[in-house]
Each structure stands twice: as C-alpha cells, then as structure tokens.
Amino acid sequence: MPKMIVVSEPVPAKTPLQIATWSPTKYNGRFTAMTAGYLTVINNCLALTRDSYEVSTKDNSLLLVLADTSFSWDTAQEVLLFEGKPYKIGDTLYLVGAAFTYSNANITDQIKVNWIECGLNKGWLGG
C-alpha cells in the first residue's frame, strides 16, 4: 500500500497571489473536456492538484488558467468566486476546459502569468 502524506492545512497564498488568465475570443472554439481537482497554491500560483492527501508538486498538479472575465479573487478571505460559487484553497473544483503542456500548446503565449515562477509545466485552460 502506498504511503500517504497528509497535508493538515491548506497552503496560504502570499499577496498578491498569481492567477493565470487568458482572454478567449470567438475563434477559440468550445471546450468539451472536464476535470476536477483540489484548489491549491504552488509557488504562490493558483493551481489544481489531483489528490488532497499528497503534497502538491508539478507531477500531480496543473496551473489553473481562467478566462479573465470568469472569476474574481477575494484577497482578504482567499476565496475564488467562479461561476457564482465561492471556493477556498483545498476545495474541489469541477470545470470544463482543456489540458495543455507548456510550451507545446499554441495557447501558451496568450496566458498571462510567469510560468517559471510557478514551476508548473502543465495547465488546465478553463472558464
């Protein structure tokens, strides 16, 4: 049986938290894939991680990239308001979108965040 690492507290974000965004156009098409993950912070960047019981790493996490008009972030409470629902760090988030790998995707030049600082090479384009 694999050893589980339990994370007792969600990782707090430093201000300002980096949230990757993009500006979809009518030419980007419609995304039909679905993912679920736990909202987390990696290197002060908002991300989705696969498991709530593992330490978040680049191997089990995706940079969360949201359409720039699809969300808001409450810095004081550390709450993501997405599609009218509040999400705290550690909450499960289900969203439609598309997975991509930096720098192999043709969308990565449209994403507004410093990828090197985040330390993630995979992402989820949603919103």
Secondary structure, 3 states (H helix, E strand, C coil): CCCCCCCCCCCCCCCCCECEEECCCCCCCCCCEEEEEEEEEECCEEEEECCCCCCCCCCCEEEEEEECCCEEEECCCCEEEECCEEEECCCEEEEEEEEEECCCCCCHHHCECCHHHHCCCEEEEEC
